[in-house]
């Protein structure tokens, strides 16, 4: 069975596209081979800046001969039907067979497809892959029509087995497949021939090319760590930067340099961001001082002076970049020490959203909401409001203008320089968090209050103007904001009615939107009078806002289902607790769901669920048939069996205990109380016929089933749970 080797050699492929391109090449080629009737044992894809490579091992040498019988129209069918059948099979009428069928004679087509050699199939599949490759961006060059991410120079395509290697005959836009490739652009530029993947990989290494991106990453990480260790430093981890650099070099040569003393006073985040964004440098930290004091750059070439010239050039460029950063920092510090009043005034001219006013309007809303939330998270209301008012000021700073990813981080530095308390400064830094599923959740009370207020204002504002996510589109990252609220609430055990906060935020956002619209119209008096006077004379449509509140709460519940599913809690269990009172208290919801999930994993829980659902189903059928609700009047004096009397006694014991556990929010005890009913419920259904001829007995038993159903409803709506 032959092995296949493909290399597509081009100008430099952008690092950000390489991982996806490897997977696309592997999938397109292997899927095409399988579809054409070939099988294979394994496949692997690799990339460097100048090449995409695929190796397929254990490929079958030929596709099998296939025989297919296809039933067509009756022999006396209209000619149009016959002609359509012939077109679909590619046969002529004299190649069809007439066979007897239940309703008369029917045309049958016997289609035989002979097997084809692997080389023919590979050529066909690879040409289709190259011509239809899904690059995010591609280009044409010269006079040809072929599109590729960068000009394609050569194609290596060969099949090899015990007898040797053979080039697959293929030509695309004047580029003929061959068995040659090239090594490193500068250190080994000459072409050489290969005969199979092992030979290819070994010769590439001798030609100063590491084929496997994972190997390049490991080499960079290890050598950078060694260089830092030799100076008593440590490399600041950055996996994304490591992957990007591995996609920029074929033969990584890490080099270490030191940052000039005059820049060491800059915040470490500024140094790290500047070096990463502008020059793709790793930062080296001195663990004794905690400062970023050095850097590692990765060259793509070995030099006689061991990189000294490369380092000097990089350090000159770095000095220029850090001089700019130092200039921004010094100017920003002067404004921070002056109280940041100019920045605050500048936010009035920055539009947050055309219907929701300026950033200054938004800051006012967040500050009011943070003050309201503060007692719920044990934060000082004054500090929460103050932190909210300064949290966005760094948006006007020169440093954040240059490095937007430092917003919040720089806000903390400027707040400290302005003499603000540490809790207020930390909240300015933390109020964007958590930004993603792996981001840490703030735990300091003031930070939690401001972070919640910030995200709730975003959500309620866009809900107030009916700008909600649709399908996969979420231009304002509202799903991320909702997940951030959920993680903040659950991570800090915030016991608050989310519905109240949502409605409060919606009212403020609705006023802001209506005020902005009125002020931007012909009535300039509205803008002159201000938002507070506008509120005094313009009421809000509370019914409309309440509908929006419920819709946003449903959105939160949907996000919560996704979040809890990742925690191992089923969606139907969430549905079962969402129908209970207090479903706008996320901590309460999760406590209910977790306890219910735990009990349903046990054998008692599984059997109890069946009993509760059986009771609910029988009761629903009887209520529909009789046109009455059986919810009162079950009396043990009408019980005819020991099992009935035992169930009455078990319910009398369990119901008060379950109610008390629910009141205390001890849902573990409440679910265990429900689970204790499993045995008497099972025994009841084993021994008792519900729909007996005696109507008094039947009604009493149906009312007893109602007690079972209501006992379950103390914890959750078990009818919503599957199984």
Secondary structure, DSSP 8 states (H G I E B T S, - for coil): -EEEEEEEEES---HHHHHHHHHHHHHHHHHHHHHTT---SEEEEEEETTEEEEEEEEE-SB---EEEEEEEEETTS-HHHHHHHHHHHT--GGG-EEEEETTEEEEEEEEEE---BHHHHHHHHHHHHHHT---SS-B--TT----BSS-EEEEEEEEEETTEEEE---EETTEEEESEEE--TTTS-SEEE--SHHHHHHHHHHTT----HHHHHHHHHHHHHHHHHHTTEEE---HHHHHHHHTT-SS-EEEEEE--GGGTTS-HHHHHHHHHHHH--EEEEETTTTEEEEEEEEESS--TTTTHHHHHHHHHHHHHHHHHHHHHHHHHHHHHHTTSHHHHHHGGGSEEETTTEEHHHHHHHHHHHHHHHHGGGT--HHHHHHHHHHTTGGGGSHHHHH-GGGTTHHHHHHHHHTT--HHHHHHHHHTT---STTS----SHHHHHHHHHHHHHHHHHHHHTT---BTTB-TT-HHHHHHHHHHHHHHHT----HHHHHHHHHHHHHHHHHHHHHHTSS-HHHHHH-HHHHHHH----HHHHHHHHHHHHHHHHHHHHHHHHHTT--HHHHHHHHTSTTTT-HHHHHHHHHHHHHHHTSHHHHHHHHHHHHHHHHHHHHHHHHTS---S---GGG--SHHHHHHHHHHHHHHHHHHHHHHTT-HHHHHHHHHTTHHHHHHHHHH--SS-S-HHHHHHHHHHHHHHHHHHHTT--GGGS--
